[in-house]
Amino acid sequence: MQKFRNIASFSTIPSYFTLDPYQLSSRNPHKAQNFLRGKWIDSHKYQTIIDPLNGEPFITVPDVQDKQELLKYIDSAKECPISGLHNPLKNPQRYQIYGEVCHKIASELKKKEVHDFLVKLIQRVVPKHFAQASGEVVVTERFFQNFSGDQPRFLTRSFNVAGDRPGQQSTGYRWPYGSCAVVAPFNFPLEIPSLQIFGALITGNKVFFKGDSRVNVVMEQMLRLALHCGLPATDVDMLFGNGEATEFILRQGNFRNTQFTGSSKVAEHLTKVLNGKIRIEDAGFDWKILGPDIPDIDTQNYVAWQSDQDAYGSTGQKCSAQSILFVHENWVKAGFLDKIKQLASTRNLQDLSNGPIITWNNTQIKQHIENILKIPQSKILFGGQELKNHSIPSIYGSFEPTALYVPLDQIQKNKSVTTELFGPFQIVTTYSSEQINQVLDIINNLENHLTAGIVSNDVNFLRYIQSNTTNGVTYSGIRARTTGAPQNHWFGPCGDPRGAGIGTPEAILSVWTCHREIIHDTDLAPQGFQGQQS
């Protein structure tokens, strides 16, 4: 065990990890490795990753571009049979193996030194508040708890239907695809890839994994933990590489299913490239409606706090982040806008309640704000300024939590209003009870339907909104949110046949298995049988 110093205490790093996130810096950099056919391998070429808080180089990762190296990943993928590495009829003991692996991983993640290691490592590559990073580790740990023991084989249980005669019976199976791919984004470098990769593995698939190279050191370390816990080493291949190299592997590898989480633009491109053999969880311009009923003052404060969390937690870099807020005029009169302004003003770099914006720089953000402010009667409610006195590199954004007001009747006239800015930014508008159908028209014409919040305890209002919308994850009630998806409910879009869920039994079966029916007909024919043509 190697030692590291935290600000407040000493702890230990398990020996299966290969870096120290507390000392990670330009003076103590980490060199990452790819993983192929059960072995950690170096590359002929490397890319330097800079610290998002100060711009210093602190990680080098493989940058595989040589076709011969990439072909090794393709060959490995093709080695997996179409019937998977296991299924209900083949190698069923592997369901037990994965139940034990998941149990051991959950036990490791419960350890304080492992939890703290992963929290700190997440914060180093995608800076976010301790509570946000810790929540990611806890959700991952609980996922592995949920699929420990016999749960992998319970997950893929079959069913039987009686036939027309003795010896005849049909059996429905949940069947693996075989060779699959997972492509994951930067914003949840542990939770999203862990849940999708293991959802694929426990159901019998082999996985090729590609994460965002800026943050994929987190999954490099998580994979080392999983191998320590007994993960069959040749079940997963992992690549650090650019988009071109990844697309080459996806095109040539003949993966029967690719699960992609990330931008809508890339999702649409991959849909064409992969001939539709893809499941996606892409961008979300997510909405929240504050209904007409106003609760007690404590609950009003809670709704304001939750709204701040949904819009600006993790610097707004969540696919479930609150992008547009419809505020009933009753809430305006109750002072709601002042409450969220005050909460946003407390966010700062020191505790990482605000941080670097990974996919938008300040020039792009300012242009986006300027475009919206050209809309008649639009205005800045709060924020709208670059951060000061920081060392965030210019390739990343650094902005105050921002809210722009746009009149309800102007939203659909201007496409820029509903363009997702993946950062601490939201659109706020107001409405009256007579305008609720106009609100519905706006949200139902958004391109993506991931998360939504309906903040009300008015049963009729809730039912009306629920029955006339289609978001895959809809939080409903006076404490409704849009973010913070745990492991105990479905998370994924609705209204798209390519939509991928994550984390729950229904999500895993939907994404990582297909239906196979075997009709048994074993009884001998009746004595003296003579068939008649028909």
C-alpha positions as CSV (number, residue, x, y, z in Angstrom):
1,M,0.0,0.0,0.0
2,Q,1.3,3.5,-0.8
3,K,0.7,6.5,1.3
4,F,-0.9,9.8,0.3
5,R,-1.7,13.0,2.2
6,N,-5.1,14.5,2.2
7,I,-5.6,18.1,3.4
8,A,-7.1,16.8,6.6
9,S,-5.9,13.3,7.1
10,F,-3.8,10.3,6.1
11,S,-5.2,7.4,4.2
12,T,-4.0,4.6,2.0
13,I,-4.2,3.7,-1.7
14,P,-4.8,0.0,-2.6
15,S,-1.9,-1.5,-4.5
16,Y,-4.1,-2.3,-7.6
17,F,-4.3,1.4,-8.4
18,T,-1.4,2.9,-10.3
19,L,-1.5,6.6,-9.5
20,D,-2.0,9.0,-6.6
21,P,-4.7,11.6,-7.4
22,Y,-3.6,13.7,-4.5
23,Q,-0.1,14.2,-5.9
24,L,-1.1,14.1,-9.6
25,S,0.5,17.2,-11.3
26,S,3.0,18.3,-13.9
27,R,5.7,17.3,-11.4
28,N,4.1,13.9,-10.8
29,P,2.3,13.0,-14.0
30,H,0.5,9.7,-14.8
31,K,1.1,7.6,-18.0
32,A,-2.1,5.7,-18.9
33,Q,-2.3,2.4,-20.7
34,N,-4.7,0.7,-23.1
35,F,-6.2,-2.7,-22.3
36,L,-6.4,-5.5,-24.9
37,R,-7.0,-9.2,-24.7
38,G,-6.4,-9.2,-21.0
39,K,-3.1,-7.2,-21.0
40,W,-2.2,-3.6,-20.3
41,I,-0.3,-2.3,-23.3
42,D,1.6,0.9,-24.2
43,S,1.3,2.8,-27.5
44,H,3.7,4.2,-30.0
45,K,2.1,7.6,-29.7
46,Y,0.8,9.6,-26.7
47,Q,-1.4,12.6,-26.1
48,T,-0.9,15.1,-23.3
49,I,-3.9,15.9,-21.1
50,I,-3.8,19.3,-19.3
51,D,-5.2,20.0,-15.8
52,P,-8.5,21.7,-16.3
53,L,-7.9,24.0,-13.3
54,N,-4.4,25.3,-14.2
55,G,-3.5,24.2,-17.7
56,E,-0.5,22.2,-16.7
57,P,0.2,18.9,-18.4
58,F,-0.5,16.1,-15.9
59,I,-1.6,13.0,-17.7
60,T,-0.3,11.3,-20.9
61,V,-2.7,8.9,-22.6
62,P,-2.2,6.6,-25.6
63,D,-3.2,8.1,-28.9
64,V,-3.5,5.1,-31.1
65,Q,-3.7,5.9,-34.8
66,D,-1.7,3.2,-36.5
67,K,-4.1,0.9,-38.4
68,Q,-2.2,-2.2,-37.4
69,E,-2.7,-1.4,-33.7
70,L,-6.4,-0.7,-34.3
71,L,-6.8,-4.0,-36.2
72,K,-5.9,-5.9,-33.0
73,Y,-9.0,-4.4,-31.4
74,I,-11.1,-5.4,-34.4
75,D,-9.7,-9.0,-34.3
76,S,-10.4,-9.2,-30.6
77,A,-14.0,-8.1,-31.1
78,K,-14.6,-10.7,-33.9
79,E,-13.4,-13.5,-31.6
80,C,-16.6,-13.3,-29.6
81,P,-19.3,-15.7,-31.0
82,I,-22.7,-14.4,-32.1
83,S,-24.2,-16.3,-29.2
84,G,-22.2,-14.3,-26.6
85,L,-19.7,-15.4,-24.0
86,H,-22.5,-16.9,-22.0
87,N,-26.3,-17.2,-22.4
88,P,-29.0,-19.2,-20.6
89,L,-27.9,-22.4,-22.4
90,K,-24.1,-21.8,-22.7
91,N,-21.6,-21.3,-19.9
92,P,-24.4,-20.5,-17.4
93,Q,-21.8,-20.6,-14.6
94,R,-20.6,-17.2,-15.8
95,Y,-23.8,-15.6,-14.4
96,Q,-22.5,-16.8,-11.0
97,I,-19.0,-15.6,-11.7
98,Y,-20.4,-12.1,-12.5
99,G,-22.5,-12.1,-9.4
100,E,-19.4,-12.7,-7.3
101,V,-17.4,-10.1,-9.2
102,C,-20.1,-7.5,-8.7
103,H,-20.3,-8.4,-5.0
104,K,-16.5,-7.9,-4.6
105,I,-16.5,-4.6,-6.5
106,A,-19.3,-3.3,-4.3
107,S,-17.3,-4.3,-1.2
108,E,-14.2,-2.5,-2.5
109,L,-16.2,0.7,-3.4
110,K,-17.6,0.8,0.2
111,K,-14.1,1.2,1.6
112,K,-13.3,4.8,2.5
113,E,-9.9,4.7,0.9
114,V,-11.3,3.5,-2.4
115,H,-14.3,5.9,-2.3
116,D,-12.0,8.8,-1.5
117,F,-9.5,7.8,-4.2
118,L,-12.1,7.8,-6.9
119,V,-13.8,11.0,-5.7
120,K,-10.5,12.8,-5.8
121,L,-9.6,11.4,-9.2
122,I,-12.9,12.4,-10.7
123,Q,-12.4,15.9,-9.3
124,R,-9.0,16.1,-10.9
125,V,-10.2,15.4,-14.4
126,V,-13.7,16.9,-14.4
127,P,-13.7,19.3,-11.4
128,K,-17.0,19.1,-9.5
129,H,-18.0,19.6,-5.9
130,F,-17.2,16.8,-3.5
131,A,-20.9,15.9,-3.0
132,Q,-21.3,15.6,-6.8
133,A,-18.3,13.4,-7.2
134,S,-19.1,11.3,-4.1
135,G,-22.6,10.8,-5.4
136,E,-21.2,9.3,-8.6
137,V,-19.1,6.8,-6.6
138,V,-22.0,5.9,-4.3
139,V,-24.4,5.3,-7.2
140,T,-21.8,3.0,-8.9
141,E,-21.3,1.1,-5.7
142,R,-25.0,0.5,-5.2
143,F,-25.4,-0.6,-8.8
144,F,-22.8,-3.4,-8.1
145,Q,-24.7,-4.3,-4.9
146,N,-27.9,-4.6,-6.9
147,F,-26.4,-7.1,-9.3
148,S,-24.4,-9.3,-6.9
149,G,-25.1,-12.9,-6.0
150,D,-27.8,-14.5,-8.1
151,Q,-29.1,-11.3,-9.6
152,P,-27.3,-11.7,-13.0
153,R,-29.2,-15.0,-13.7
154,F,-32.4,-13.7,-12.2
155,L,-32.1,-10.7,-14.5
156,T,-32.2,-12.9,-17.6
157,R,-34.8,-15.3,-16.4
158,S,-36.8,-17.0,-19.2
159,F,-40.5,-17.9,-19.6
160,N,-42.4,-20.8,-21.0
161,V,-45.8,-21.0,-22.8
162,A,-47.7,-24.3,-23.2
163,G,-47.9,-25.8,-26.7
164,D,-50.7,-27.5,-28.6
165,R,-49.7,-31.1,-27.7
166,P,-47.5,-33.1,-25.4
167,G,-43.8,-32.4,-25.9
168,Q,-44.5,-29.0,-27.4
169,Q,-43.6,-25.8,-25.5
170,S,-42.1,-22.4,-26.4
171,T,-39.4,-20.7,-24.2
172,G,-38.6,-17.1,-24.4
173,Y,-35.0,-16.1,-23.6
174,R,-33.1,-12.8,-23.1
175,W,-30.2,-13.4,-25.4
176,P,-26.9,-11.5,-25.6
177,Y,-25.8,-9.7,-28.8
178,G,-22.2,-11.0,-28.6
179,S,-19.6,-8.4,-29.5
180,C,-20.7,-4.9,-28.3
181,A,-19.2,-1.4,-27.9
182,V,-19.7,1.3,-25.2
183,V,-18.7,4.9,-26.0
184,A,-19.0,7.2,-23.0
185,P,-18.7,11.0,-22.4
186,F,-16.5,13.1,-20.1
187,N,-19.1,14.3,-17.5
188,F,-19.6,11.1,-15.5
189,P,-16.3,9.3,-16.0
190,L,-17.0,6.5,-13.5
191,E,-20.8,6.0,-13.3
192,I,-21.9,6.0,-17.0
193,P,-19.2,3.6,-18.3
194,S,-19.3,1.3,-15.2
195,L,-23.0,0.8,-15.4
196,Q,-23.2,0.3,-19.2
197,I,-20.1,-1.9,-19.4
198,F,-21.2,-4.2,-16.6
199,G,-24.8,-4.2,-17.9
200,A,-23.4,-5.6,-21.1
201,L,-21.0,-8.1,-19.4
202,I,-23.4,-9.7,-17.0
203,T,-25.8,-10.5,-19.8
204,G,-23.1,-12.4,-21.8
205,N,-21.6,-9.7,-24.2
206,K,-18.0,-8.9,-24.8
207,V,-17.3,-5.2,-24.6
208,F,-15.0,-2.8,-26.5
209,F,-14.9,0.5,-24.5
210,K,-13.9,4.0,-25.5
211,G,-14.2,6.9,-23.1
212,D,-13.3,10.5,-23.4
213,S,-9.5,10.6,-23.3
214,R,-9.5,13.7,-21.1
215,V,-11.1,11.8,-18.2
216,N,-10.7,8.1,-19.1
217,V,-8.0,7.6,-16.5
218,V,-10.9,7.1,-14.1
219,M,-12.0,4.0,-15.9
220,E,-8.5,2.9,-16.4
221,Q,-8.2,2.7,-12.6
222,M,-11.7,1.3,-12.2
223,L,-10.9,-1.5,-14.6
224,R,-7.8,-2.3,-12.5
225,L,-10.1,-2.6,-9.5
226,A,-12.5,-4.8,-11.4
227,L,-9.7,-7.1,-12.5
228,H,-8.6,-7.3,-8.9
229,C,-12.1,-8.5,-8.0
230,G,-12.1,-11.3,-10.6
231,L,-13.4,-9.8,-13.8
232,P,-12.6,-12.2,-16.6
233,A,-9.7,-10.3,-18.2
234,T,-10.5,-11.0,-21.8
235,D,-14.1,-9.9,-21.6
236,V,-13.3,-6.1,-22.0
237,D,-11.0,-4.2,-24.3
238,M,-10.4,-0.5,-23.6
239,L,-8.9,2.2,-25.9
240,F,-7.5,5.6,-25.4
241,G,-7.8,7.2,-28.9
242,N,-9.4,9.9,-31.0
243,G,-12.7,9.9,-32.8
244,E,-11.3,8.8,-36.1
245,A,-9.6,5.8,-34.6
246,T,-12.7,4.8,-32.6
247,E,-14.9,5.1,-35.7
248,F,-12.5,2.9,-37.7
249,I,-12.9,0.2,-35.0
250,L,-16.7,0.6,-34.8
251,R,-17.0,0.4,-38.6
252,Q,-14.8,-2.6,-39.1
253,G,-15.5,-4.5,-35.9
254,N,-19.0,-5.6,-36.9
255,F,-20.3,-4.9,-33.4
256,R,-23.8,-6.1,-33.1
257,N,-24.8,-3.3,-30.7
258,T,-23.1,0.0,-29.8
259,Q,-24.3,2.0,-26.8
260,F,-23.4,5.7,-27.2
261,T,-23.8,8.4,-24.6
262,G,-22.9,12.0,-25.7
263,S,-23.8,14.7,-28.1
264,S,-26.8,14.5,-30.4
265,K,-24.6,15.4,-33.4
266,V,-22.2,12.5,-32.9
267,A,-25.2,10.2,-32.1
268,E,-26.8,11.0,-35.5
269,H,-23.5,10.5,-37.3
270,L,-22.9,7.1,-35.7
271,T,-26.5,6.0,-36.4
272,K,-25.7,6.4,-40.1
273,V,-22.2,4.9,-39.9
274,L,-23.4,1.9,-38.0
275,N,-26.6,1.3,-40.0
276,G,-28.8,1.9,-37.0
277,K,-27.2,-0.7,-34.8
278,I,-26.9,1.7,-31.9
279,R,-28.6,2.6,-28.7
280,I,-28.2,6.3,-27.6
281,E,-28.5,8.5,-24.6
282,D,-27.7,11.8,-26.1
283,A,-28.2,15.5,-25.3
284,G,-31.1,16.8,-23.3
285,F,-32.5,20.3,-23.4
286,D,-34.4,19.5,-20.2
287,W,-37.3,21.4,-18.8
288,K,-39.0,22.2,-15.5
289,I,-42.4,23.7,-14.9
290,L,-43.3,25.4,-11.7
291,G,-47.1,24.9,-11.4
292,P,-49.7,27.4,-10.1
293,D,-49.8,26.2,-6.4
294,I,-47.5,27.8,-3.9
295,P,-46.4,25.7,-0.9
296,D,-45.2,26.8,2.6
297,I,-42.1,29.0,2.8
298,D,-39.8,26.0,3.7
299,T,-40.9,24.1,0.7
300,Q,-40.5,27.3,-1.5
301,N,-36.9,27.4,-0.3
302,Y,-36.5,23.7,-1.1
303,V,-37.8,24.2,-4.7
304,A,-35.4,27.1,-5.2
305,W,-32.5,25.1,-3.8
306,Q,-33.4,22.1,-6.1
307,S,-33.7,24.4,-9.1
308,D,-30.2,25.8,-8.4
309,Q,-28.9,22.2,-8.1
310,D,-30.5,21.1,-11.3
311,A,-29.2,24.1,-13.3
312,Y,-25.8,24.5,-11.9
313,G,-24.7,21.4,-10.0
314,S,-21.5,19.9,-11.7
315,T,-21.2,23.3,-13.4
316,G,-24.4,22.4,-15.4
317,Q,-22.5,19.7,-17.2
318,K,-25.2,17.0,-17.0
319,C,-27.4,15.7,-19.7
320,S,-30.2,16.0,-17.2
321,A,-29.4,19.6,-16.3
322,Q,-32.3,22.1,-16.1
323,S,-32.0,24.0,-19.4
324,I,-35.3,25.9,-19.4
325,L,-37.5,26.8,-16.5
326,F,-41.1,27.8,-16.9
327,V,-42.1,29.8,-13.8
328,H,-45.8,30.4,-13.1
329,E,-46.6,34.0,-12.3
330,N,-47.6,33.0,-8.8
331,W,-44.0,31.9,-8.1
332,V,-42.7,35.2,-9.5
333,K,-44.9,37.1,-7.0
334,A,-43.6,34.8,-4.2
335,G,-40.0,36.0,-4.9
336,F,-38.7,32.8,-6.5
337,L,-36.4,34.5,-9.0
338,D,-34.6,36.4,-6.2
339,K,-34.1,33.1,-4.3
340,I,-32.4,31.4,-7.2
341,K,-30.2,34.4,-7.9
342,Q,-29.0,34.5,-4.4
343,L,-28.2,30.7,-4.4
344,A,-26.3,31.0,-7.7
345,S,-24.2,33.8,-6.3
346,T,-22.7,31.5,-3.6
347,R,-21.2,29.1,-6.1
348,N,-17.4,29.3,-6.5
349,L,-14.2,27.7,-7.7
350,Q,-12.8,27.1,-4.2
351,D,-15.2,24.3,-3.4
352,L,-15.8,23.4,-7.1
353,S,-19.5,24.2,-6.8
354,N,-18.6,26.0,-10.1
355,G,-15.8,25.0,-12.3
356,P,-14.3,24.6,-15.8
357,I,-16.7,24.2,-18.7
358,I,-15.2,21.4,-20.7
359,T,-16.9,21.6,-24.1
360,W,-17.6,25.4,-24.5
361,N,-15.0,28.1,-24.3
362,N,-15.7,31.7,-23.3
363,T,-15.8,33.0,-26.8
364,Q,-18.5,30.5,-27.7
365,I,-20.5,31.2,-24.5
366,K,-20.4,35.0,-25.0
367,Q,-21.6,34.6,-28.6
368,H,-24.5,32.4,-27.5
369,I,-25.5,34.9,-24.8
370,E,-25.3,37.8,-27.4
371,N,-27.5,35.9,-29.8
372,I,-30.2,35.4,-27.2
373,L,-30.0,39.0,-26.0
374,K,-31.0,40.1,-29.5
375,I,-34.4,38.7,-28.9
376,P,-37.0,41.4,-28.0
377,Q,-37.5,41.8,-24.2
378,S,-34.9,39.2,-23.3
379,K,-32.5,40.1,-20.5
380,I,-29.9,38.7,-18.1
381,L,-31.4,37.8,-14.8
382,F,-28.1,37.1,-13.2
383,G,-24.6,36.0,-14.1
384,G,-23.5,36.5,-17.7
385,Q,-19.8,37.3,-16.8
386,E,-16.5,35.5,-17.1
387,L,-15.0,34.3,-13.9
388,K,-12.1,36.3,-12.6
389,N,-8.9,35.5,-10.7
390,H,-8.5,31.9,-11.9
391,S,-6.1,29.8,-13.9
392,I,-8.5,27.7,-16.0
393,P,-7.0,27.3,-19.5
394,S,-8.7,29.2,-22.3
395,I,-9.6,26.0,-24.2
396,Y,-12.2,25.6,-21.4
397,G,-15.0,27.9,-20.4
398,S,-15.1,29.8,-17.1
399,F,-18.4,31.6,-16.5
400,E,-20.6,32.6,-13.7
401,P,-23.9,30.6,-13.2
402,T,-26.2,32.4,-15.7
403,A,-29.9,32.8,-16.3
404,L,-31.4,34.6,-19.2
405,Y,-35.0,35.6,-19.4
406,V,-36.8,35.1,-22.7
407,P,-40.5,35.9,-23.2
408,L,-42.7,32.9,-23.7
409,D,-43.9,34.0,-27.1
410,Q,-40.4,34.4,-28.4
411,I,-39.0,31.0,-27.6
412,Q,-40.1,29.1,-30.7
413,K,-39.2,31.9,-33.0
414,N,-35.5,31.7,-32.2
415,K,-33.6,28.4,-32.4
416,S,-30.8,29.7,-30.3
417,V,-33.0,29.7,-27.2
418,T,-33.3,25.9,-27.2
419,T,-29.7,25.2,-28.2
420,E,-28.1,23.3,-25.3
421,L,-25.2,25.1,-23.7
422,F,-23.5,22.4,-21.7
423,G,-22.5,24.5,-18.8
424,P,-23.9,26.7,-15.9
425,F,-26.6,28.3,-18.0
426,Q,-30.4,28.2,-18.2
427,I,-33.3,30.0,-19.9
428,V,-36.1,31.3,-17.6
429,T,-39.5,32.3,-18.8
430,T,-42.8,33.0,-17.1
431,Y,-46.4,32.0,-17.9
432,S,-50.0,32.3,-16.7
433,S,-52.5,29.5,-16.2
434,E,-54.1,30.5,-19.5
435,Q,-50.8,29.9,-21.3
436,I,-50.1,26.3,-20.2
437,N,-50.9,24.9,-23.7
438,Q,-48.4,27.2,-25.2
439,V,-45.8,25.9,-22.7
440,L,-46.7,22.3,-23.8
441,D,-46.3,23.2,-27.4
442,I,-42.8,24.5,-26.7
443,I,-41.6,21.5,-24.8
444,N,-43.1,18.9,-27.1
445,N,-41.3,20.5,-30.1
446,L,-37.9,20.1,-28.4
447,E,-35.7,17.6,-30.2
448,N,-34.8,15.5,-27.2
449,H,-36.9,14.1,-24.4
450,L,-34.7,13.0,-21.6
451,T,-35.6,14.5,-18.2
452,A,-38.3,16.9,-16.9
453,G,-39.6,18.2,-13.7
454,I,-43.3,19.1,-12.9
455,V,-43.2,21.1,-9.6
456,S,-46.7,21.0,-8.2
457,N,-49.0,19.1,-5.8
458,D,-52.1,19.9,-7.8
459,V,-53.2,16.5,-9.0
460,N,-55.1,17.7,-12.0
461,F,-52.2,19.9,-13.1
462,L,-49.8,17.0,-12.7
463,R,-52.0,14.7,-14.7
464,Y,-52.5,17.2,-17.5
465,I,-48.8,17.7,-18.0
466,Q,-47.9,14.1,-17.6
467,S,-50.5,12.9,-20.1
468,N,-49.4,15.4,-22.7
469,T,-45.6,15.0,-22.6
470,T,-43.2,12.2,-23.3
471,N,-39.9,12.7,-21.4
472,G,-38.3,9.4,-20.4
473,V,-37.5,10.5,-16.8
474,T,-40.2,12.8,-15.5
475,Y,-40.0,13.9,-11.8
476,S,-43.4,14.9,-10.6
477,G,-44.6,16.6,-7.4
478,I,-43.7,19.7,-5.3
479,R,-40.1,18.3,-4.8
480,A,-39.6,17.4,-8.4
481,R,-36.1,17.7,-9.9
482,T,-34.4,17.0,-13.3
483,T,-31.0,15.7,-12.1
484,G,-29.6,13.4,-9.5
485,A,-30.6,10.1,-11.2
486,P,-29.8,7.2,-8.8
487,Q,-29.4,3.5,-9.5
488,N,-32.9,2.7,-8.4
489,H,-34.9,4.0,-11.4
490,W,-34.7,4.1,-15.2
491,F,-32.7,6.8,-16.7
492,G,-33.0,7.4,-20.4
493,P,-34.9,9.2,-23.2
494,C,-38.4,8.4,-24.4
495,G,-39.9,8.7,-27.9
496,D,-36.9,7.4,-29.8
497,P,-36.6,3.7,-30.7
498,R,-32.8,4.1,-30.3
499,G,-33.2,5.3,-26.7
500,A,-30.9,3.7,-24.1
501,G,-31.6,3.4,-20.4
502,I,-29.0,2.8,-17.7
503,G,-28.7,1.0,-14.4
504,T,-31.9,-0.9,-13.8
505,P,-33.0,-4.4,-14.8
506,E,-35.3,-3.0,-17.4
507,A,-32.6,-0.8,-18.8
508,I,-30.1,-3.6,-19.1
509,L,-32.5,-6.0,-20.7
510,S,-33.7,-3.3,-23.1
511,V,-30.2,-2.3,-24.2
512,W,-28.0,-5.3,-23.9
513,T,-30.2,-8.3,-24.7
514,C,-32.6,-9.3,-27.5
515,H,-35.5,-11.7,-27.4
516,R,-35.0,-15.3,-28.6
517,E,-37.8,-17.9,-28.8
518,I,-37.1,-21.6,-28.9
519,I,-40.0,-23.9,-29.6
520,H,-39.6,-27.4,-28.2
521,D,-41.4,-30.2,-30.0
522,T,-40.0,-33.5,-28.8
523,D,-42.9,-36.0,-28.6
524,L,-42.9,-38.8,-31.1
525,A,-45.5,-38.8,-33.8
526,P,-48.7,-40.9,-33.2
527,Q,-48.5,-44.5,-34.2
528,G,-49.5,-45.0,-37.8
529,F,-49.3,-41.3,-38.6
530,Q,-50.0,-40.4,-42.2
531,G,-49.9,-36.7,-43.1
532,Q,-52.2,-35.0,-45.5
533,Q,-51.1,-32.3,-47.8
534,S,-52.6,-28.9,-47.3
